[in-house]
Amino acid sequence: DAGVTQSPTHLIKTRGQQVTLRCSPKSGHDTVSWYQQALGQGPQFIFQYYEEEERQRGNFPDRFSGHQFPNYSSELNVNALLLGDSALYLCASSLPGQGATGANVLTFGAGSRLTVL
Amino acid sequence: GDSVTQMEGPVTLSEEAFLTINCTYTATGYPSLFWYVQYPGEGLQLLLKATKADDKGSNKGFEATYRKETTSFHLEKGSVQVSDSAVYFCALGGSNYKLTFGKGTLLTVNP
């Protein structure tokens, strides 16, 4: 059973460009969350998608947007890239329901490492 | 808002030494508490969890007890191995669908 898969694993962009990252949730999971992990820091919540809608958003600018498809897979889009957007972007999926409570443990993918030059 | 403060590393131990990584939290309501581990080049893996006060989570020899009175969830292991070398994250899950993480603690275990 495949877990959470993310693509691409690594990518390099220049300032001002746009990037799209992709995520397929674990089988049976329908809720997808995105986190940004800067070097040496803990992951920071970007947003969560459930039933193709953004259910919750963290403290990130509108340059960060997302989408969830009917098959529960998801994309994270970042426009007008800044140097500070360089990070590991983690996708996590969970079962239906309450998100990150104890009843719904998140399963993380290995991440997409974005470098902005 | 919710926050997690964990012991900053790096922590370097010899094999078979005792491990403690401190974690304290601030939250409204009754959050769930987690420890995640990140091995080099990999994503985060759940190590253990506790969903209510006085619960003890345990896995692979690691333990942590949810202490509401001290708002703590310290991670312990009696005898670490080289294979335990990784970054450990304490996290809090509230009622708002997200996890709030600490900054992580790098553990290196030497043979």
Interface residues (C-beta under 8 A of the other chain):
Chain A: V4 S33 Y35 G40 Q41 G42 P43 Q44 F45 Q48 R55 Q56 G58 L90 A92 Q98 G99 A100 T101 G102 A103 V105 L106 T107 F108 G109 A110 G111
Chain B: V4 S32 F34 Y36 G41 E42 G43 L44 Q45 L46 K49 A50 T51 K52 F89 A91 G93 G94 S95 N96 Y97 K98 L99 T100 F101 G102 K103 G104
